[in-house]
Amino acid sequence: MHRVEATVLHPGDVAAALRGLRRHVHNPWRLEVHRVDDCLCGENLIRWTLESALQALPSPSRAALRSLIRPLDAELRRRTVLDYSAPPEWPWWQRRRPRGARGHGA
């Protein structure tokens, strides 16, 4: 992890992103704030940071990090619905809306 943070990210980025994702999944209404594809900010930056780390890590470390992210992603999916109006090229986490958001899901 240290090598990835030293070359691809910055020291502490992965831990900070995990903390942010844990906070975020409990308040998915924050999704509405950062839904711009080219904006690496807010929740978008959090998930992109984790995705970048997953792609850069060797297999054993990737599996360990994925095991921490998987339940958070599952909770985010549980608390949100697919937004069919979002561009299909956006990553899955940007194509979600909070349940009950106007015009999206129940």
C-alpha positions as a Markdown table, in Angstrom:
| # | Residue | x | y | z |
|---|---|---|---|---|
| 1 | Met | 0.0 | 0.0 | 0.0 |
| 2 | His | 2.8 | 2.4 | 0.9 |
| 3 | Arg | 4.4 | 2.0 | -2.6 |
| 4 | Val | 1.0 | 2.7 | -4.3 |
| 5 | Glu | 0.5 | 5.7 | -2.1 |
| 6 | Ala | 4.0 | 6.9 | -2.9 |
| 7 | Thr | 3.7 | 6.5 | -6.6 |
| 8 | Val | 0.1 | 6.7 | -7.7 |
| 9 | Leu | -1.6 | 8.5 | -4.8 |
| 10 | His | -0.3 | 10.4 | -1.7 |
| 11 | Pro | 0.5 | 8.9 | 1.7 |
| 12 | Gly | -2.7 | 8.3 | 3.7 |
| 13 | Asp | -5.0 | 8.7 | 0.7 |
| 14 | Val | -6.4 | 5.1 | 0.9 |
| 15 | Ala | -7.2 | 5.3 | 4.6 |
| 16 | Ala | -8.8 | 8.7 | 4.2 |
| 17 | Ala | -10.9 | 7.4 | 1.3 |
| 18 | Leu | -12.0 | 4.4 | 3.3 |
| 19 | Arg | -13.1 | 6.6 | 6.1 |
| 20 | Gly | -14.9 | 8.9 | 3.7 |
| 21 | Leu | -16.7 | 6.0 | 2.0 |
| 22 | Arg | -17.8 | 4.6 | 5.4 |
| 23 | Arg | -19.3 | 8.0 | 6.2 |
| 24 | His | -20.8 | 8.4 | 2.8 |
| 25 | Val | -22.7 | 5.1 | 2.6 |
| 26 | His | -24.7 | 6.1 | 5.7 |
| 27 | Asn | -25.8 | 9.4 | 4.0 |
| 28 | Pro | -26.3 | 8.6 | 0.3 |
| 29 | Trp | -28.1 | 12.0 | -0.3 |
| 30 | Arg | -24.6 | 13.4 | -0.5 |
| 31 | Leu | -24.4 | 11.7 | -3.9 |
| 32 | Glu | -26.5 | 14.6 | -5.3 |
| 33 | Val | -23.7 | 17.1 | -4.6 |
| 34 | His | -21.0 | 15.7 | -6.8 |
| 35 | Arg | -22.5 | 14.1 | -10.0 |
| 36 | Val | -20.2 | 15.7 | -12.6 |
| 37 | Asp | -18.2 | 13.2 | -14.5 |
| 38 | Asp | -15.0 | 15.3 | -14.8 |
| 39 | Cys | -15.1 | 16.5 | -11.2 |
| 40 | Leu | -12.8 | 14.5 | -9.0 |
| 41 | Cys | -14.3 | 15.9 | -5.9 |
| 42 | Gly | -16.3 | 14.7 | -2.9 |
| 43 | Glu | -17.6 | 11.2 | -3.1 |
| 44 | Asn | -16.4 | 10.9 | -6.7 |
| 45 | Leu | -12.8 | 11.5 | -5.5 |
| 46 | Ile | -13.3 | 9.0 | -2.6 |
| 47 | Arg | -14.3 | 6.1 | -4.9 |
| 48 | Trp | -11.9 | 7.0 | -7.6 |
| 49 | Thr | -9.0 | 7.0 | -5.1 |
| 50 | Leu | -10.0 | 3.5 | -4.0 |
| 51 | Glu | -10.4 | 2.3 | -7.5 |
| 52 | Ser | -7.0 | 3.7 | -8.4 |
| 53 | Ala | -5.5 | 1.8 | -5.5 |
| 54 | Leu | -7.2 | -1.4 | -6.5 |
| 55 | Gln | -5.9 | -1.2 | -10.0 |
| 56 | Ala | -2.3 | -0.4 | -8.9 |
| 57 | Leu | -2.0 | -3.0 | -6.1 |
| 58 | Pro | -0.6 | -6.5 | -6.5 |
| 59 | Ser | -3.2 | -9.3 | -6.2 |
| 60 | Pro | -2.9 | -10.2 | -2.4 |
| 61 | Ser | -3.1 | -6.5 | -1.4 |
| 62 | Arg | -5.8 | -5.8 | -3.9 |
| 63 | Ala | -7.9 | -8.7 | -2.4 |
| 64 | Ala | -7.4 | -7.3 | 1.1 |
| 65 | Leu | -8.5 | -3.8 | 0.1 |
| 66 | Arg | -11.4 | -5.2 | -2.0 |
| 67 | Ser | -12.6 | -7.1 | 1.1 |
| 68 | Leu | -12.8 | -3.7 | 3.0 |
| 69 | Ile | -14.6 | -1.9 | 0.1 |
| 70 | Arg | -17.0 | -4.7 | -0.9 |
| 71 | Pro | -19.4 | -4.4 | 2.1 |
| 72 | Leu | -19.4 | -0.6 | 1.8 |
| 73 | Asp | -20.2 | -0.8 | -1.9 |
| 74 | Ala | -23.0 | -3.3 | -1.1 |
| 75 | Glu | -24.4 | -0.9 | 1.4 |
| 76 | Leu | -24.3 | 2.0 | -1.0 |
| 77 | Arg | -26.1 | -0.1 | -3.6 |
| 78 | Arg | -28.7 | -1.1 | -1.0 |
| 79 | Arg | -29.4 | 2.6 | -0.1 |
| 80 | Thr | -29.5 | 3.8 | -3.7 |
| 81 | Val | -31.1 | 3.0 | -7.0 |
| 82 | Leu | -29.8 | 3.1 | -10.6 |
| 83 | Asp | -30.3 | 6.4 | -12.3 |
| 84 | Tyr | -31.2 | 5.6 | -15.8 |
| 85 | Ser | -30.6 | 9.2 | -16.9 |
| 86 | Ala | -26.9 | 9.1 | -15.9 |
| 87 | Pro | -24.4 | 8.6 | -18.8 |
| 88 | Pro | -23.6 | 4.9 | -19.1 |
| 89 | Glu | -19.9 | 5.7 | -19.3 |
| 90 | Trp | -19.9 | 7.0 | -15.8 |
| 91 | Pro | -18.6 | 4.6 | -13.1 |
| 92 | Trp | -21.3 | 2.7 | -11.3 |
| 93 | Trp | -21.1 | 4.8 | -8.1 |
| 94 | Gln | -21.9 | 7.9 | -10.1 |
| 95 | Arg | -25.0 | 6.3 | -11.7 |
| 96 | Arg | -26.7 | 5.9 | -8.4 |
| 97 | Arg | -29.4 | 8.1 | -6.7 |
| 98 | Pro | -30.6 | 7.9 | -3.2 |
| 99 | Arg | -33.8 | 5.8 | -2.8 |
| 100 | Gly | -36.8 | 8.1 | -2.9 |
| 101 | Ala | -35.0 | 10.8 | -4.9 |
| 102 | Arg | -37.5 | 12.6 | -7.1 |
| 103 | Gly | -38.1 | 10.6 | -10.2 |
| 104 | His | -35.7 | 7.8 | -9.3 |
| 105 | Gly | -36.6 | 4.6 | -7.5 |
| 106 | Ala | -38.9 | 4.0 | -4.6 |
